[in-house]
Amino acid sequence: MQYTALGRTGLLVSRLCLGTMEFGPKVGVEECRLLMDAAVDEGINFFDTANVYGRKLVEGASESIIGRWFGQSRGRRDKIVLATKVYGNMADWPNGRGLSARSIIAEANASLRRLDTDYIDLYQMHHVDRQTPWEEIWQAMETLLSQGKVRYVGSSNFAGWHLASAQVVARQRGLLGLVSEQCLYNLMARTAELEVLPAAEAHGMGVMAWSPLNAGLLGGVIAKAAAGEPLDIREHRRPVLERSRSSLAAFEELCAQLGHEPAQVAMGWLLAQPVVTAPVIGPLNLHHLRSSLGALSVKLDTSVLQRLDELFPPAGKGRPGPEAWAW
């Protein structure tokens, strides 16, 4: 396994982050335990979850599964850099979501109970809350940090200017501020290159890329369809598949020439991006996990990177804003 610092911190995390959004809804408890055991055996020390993951099944389902796994052996918790999130709708009443001081602190305590731990390594805001001032948000985070319940604070799904605004207020309060941003980023979804990635890099933040396979479209769907395999593609994603069919077919042909699975090349491309700390993988079984590990050995030379840019053009003119849209 390869490790790197999370942004400008001294915290070392694995180059692959185990995402647990499907723990409970799609992956049974026993399979979840096997996946976490196997991930640790392979050196993955970075786990990502959220308070809302699995809520349709039962409140805090994903966090609870991880917590029960921790409880089986106390040594496990010490090995893991644990990230969870706050913002999503946890109750059908006015204060059941968002980033008010009340919600942040209440949800942190609830996550700690479900995770069966005394602290959260990385507490991420799952989305920007346009109704709550940064002074209030940082006051709540400062409380959790001073209590030792949270070690670092991160964001997810923020725009570039949100990252900058958050950092300004944090530094006014003498805080370290945001250390990471988790955003949608993959070969087919490159909007983050315009402002989010440059802002994260400028502020010394690590980047965790969610949906590294673009909801499975970069996982070899053309070859699977040709072989008659069922595709786990959500209905609203099928128009994207049809629009991108020729590019995906060429991509899969390129991967075959390279001798790697399409999913491994897609994640290898992310790992080659300097600002990316780790793709967030979401394996549903041990085969998916082992396939993801193969991305660590993918080496893409300049000609391959240029070909990937041809198949999946970068946002704008291939430059960050404002060059992407201005002279």
N, C-alpha and C positions, 0 to 999 in steps of 0.2 A: 504494500500500500504506500501511496505517496501522501505527504502531509504538507500543509502550508499554513501560514499565519492567517487568521481571520481579520482581513483589513489591516489597520495600523496597530492592532493589539499584539500581545505576545501569546495569544491562545492558538494552539496548533489543532487544526482539524483535517480530517481526511479529504482527499480530492473528490470523493463521492459522498453525498449526503443521503442517508436513508429517509425517504419520505414515507409517511404513514397515513396519508389521507384515506386510503382504502382499507385500513385496519378496522375490521368490524363489518362495514357494508359489503365488501367484496372478498376479503380475506378472513377466514375463520381464525378463532383464537389460537388454536394449536399451530396452524400454519404461520401465524404472526410470530409465535415464539421461535419456530424453526428459522424463520427469516432473520430475526434479531440475533439468534445464536450464530447463524452462519455469517452474518455481517460482521459481528465482533471477531469471529475466527479469522476473517479475511482482513482485519485491521480497520474496518470502518468504525470511526469513533464519533460520528456526527449524525444525530438523529433529529428529524424535524417533524413536528406535529402542530396541532392547533386546538383550541378549546371547542371549536365547532365541528371538527372532523368526526363524522359518524353520528351527529346529533339526531338525524332522522331515525336512526336505529335506537339509540339511547344517549342521553346527555353525556358528552365527554367520552364517547366510546373509545376513540383512538388513544387518548391519554390514559384511560383506565387500563387498557390492555398493556400499555408500556409500564404503567405503575405496578401491575401484578407481576410482570416479568422482572422488574427491579426487585420486588419483594421476595422472589425465589432465591436470590443470592445478593447480599448487600454489596459484594465486590463489583457487581455489574455497574451500579450507578457511578462509581468512581472512574470508570473507564470511558464514560459517555459524555460528550458535549451535547447537552440537551437543549433544543430550541422549541419553543411553543409560541402561540400567537394569541392576541386579544383584539377584538373589534366586533366580530360577527354576532349575529342575533342568537342569544342564549336563552331568552325568555320573551314571551309575547306580552310585553308591557313596556312602557316608555323608556325605562332605564336598563333594559335588558341587552343593550348593545352599545357600541361606540367607544369613545376614548375619554369620557369624563373621568375625573379623579376617582369618583365612586366606582365606576365600572372597572377601571384598570386595577385598582387595589382588590376589589371583590373577586374579580375573575382570576387574578394572580393567585389568591388564596385558594380558590376552588381548583385551579389547575394543580397547585402543589398537593392538595389532598388526593386528587385523582392519580397523579403521577407518583405518589408515595415517596416524595422527596422533600428535602428542606430548602432546596434552591433550584432556580432555573438559570442555566448558563446564558442563554440568549432569549430575551423576551422581545418578541417582534410585534409591532403594530401591523395588523393584517391588511389594513387599508387606511388611507388618510381620512381623518374626521374633520370636515370643513366647518363644523359647528363649535368645535372646542379649541380654545386658544392654546398655543404652544406652551405658554407659561403654566397653565393648569396641567397639561400633559406631563411636562417635565417635573413639576412639583410632585405628582404622583409617582413617577418613575424614581425620582430622588428618594422618596420615602422607602420604596422597595429596595433600592440599592443600599441605603443606609441600614436597613434591617437585615441585609444579607440574603434576602429572598431572591434577588436578581443580581447577576454578575455583569451582564452587558445588555445593551438595548439596540434593537435593530428595527428595520421597517420592511414592509412588503407592499408592492403595488403602488409605490409613490411615484409622482412625477419628479423631474429633476429639480424644479423650483421648490417642491415640498422638502426635498432633502436639504437644500440650501437653507430654507427657512428654519427647519428643525435644528440644524447645526448652529445657526447664529444664536438662537435663544439658549441652547444648551451651553454654549461657550460663555454666554453672558452670566450664566449661573455657575460657572466653573466646573462643568461636567464634561466627561469624555464625549458625550453625544452618541449619535448613531455610529455603529461599527460595521453594519452590513445592510444591504438591501436585497430582498428576494423578489425577483421580477420574472415575468414571462419573457423567455429568450431562447430562441433556437434558430436553426437555419431558415425556417419558414416564417418566423415571427421576429423581425429584427428592428422593430420600432425603437426599442430601448437604446439602440446605438445613437439615436439623435441627441438625446439629452440626459437620460437616466444614467447610462454607463459613464459618460464624461463627468457628470456631477459626482457620482460615487467615487470615481478615481481621484477627482480633485479634492475630495474630502477624506480620502484615505479609508474608504469603505470597501469591504469585500462584497462580492456579488454571488448570490445563489440563484441559479437559473431553474425556474420551475417549468414543467412540461418540456423537458429537453427533446422529446420525440414528437412534439406538437400533437398531443393526444393520440399517439400511435402512428401517425401518418409517415413518420421517418423510420418506422420499424420494419420496413420491407413489405408494405401492403400490396404492392403490385404483384410481386412474386407469390405472396400468399393467396391472393385472389386467383391467380393463374393456376395454382395447385388445388384450388377448390376448398381452401381452408376458410372457416368462418372468420369474418373480420369484426373485431371488437371496436367498431367505429360508431360513435353516437350519430344519430340521424342528422343533427344540425351541422355535423362536420363533413357529410358526404358531398355537398356542393364544393367544398374546398378540395376534396379529393379529386373530383372530376376536373376542376379548373387546373389542378397541378399535376394531372396524370402524366403528361409527357416529361415534366421535370423530375418527377419521382421515379419514372422508369429509367431515365438517364442516370439518376443518382444511384439507383440500385445496381445498374450496370457498372458504374464506376467503382462501387464498393466491392463487387465481385472481382474486378480487376485488381483491387488492392488486397483482396484476400481477407476482408473483414465483413462482419455482419453490418447491415445498414445502421442499426441502432448504435453500434460501437463507433462507427464513423461520425454519426451525428453528435454523439457525446464527446468524441475525440476532438471534433471541431470546437466545441465549447471549451474544452480543457486547454485548447491552444490560444484562447482569447486571454490576453494578459490580465484583465480586470476580473475574470471569473474565478471565484474561489472553488466552487463545486456545483456541478449539476445536481439537482434533487431528483433522485431516481425513485420510482414507485413500483417496485417489483410485486407481482401478484403471487409469485411462486419462486422456488429455488432456481429454476432454470433461468428466469428473468434476471435474478440477482447475479448469477454466474456470467450471464451474457454481458451485463453491465460492467462487470469487472474487466472484461476484455478491452473496454475503452481506454484503460490506463496504458495499454501497450500500443495504441494507435499513434503513429507518427505521420503527420501530413506535411509534405514539402510544399514549396511555394507554388509549383504548378498545380498541385491538387487543390490548394486553397483558392487559387484563381479560378479553377474549374467550378468549384462549389459556389463561388461568387457569381459565376455566369448562370448556373442553374437556379440559384436562390439569391437574386440581387440584394445587396445591402440597402438599407433605408436611405431615402433621399439620393444624393449623388455619391454615396459611399463615404461621406464626411459627416462629422457631428454638426449640429446646429451652431451658428446660422449658415455655415457654408453649404449645408444640405439644401437650403432653399434660397439663398441669396448669393450675389456675386462675392 
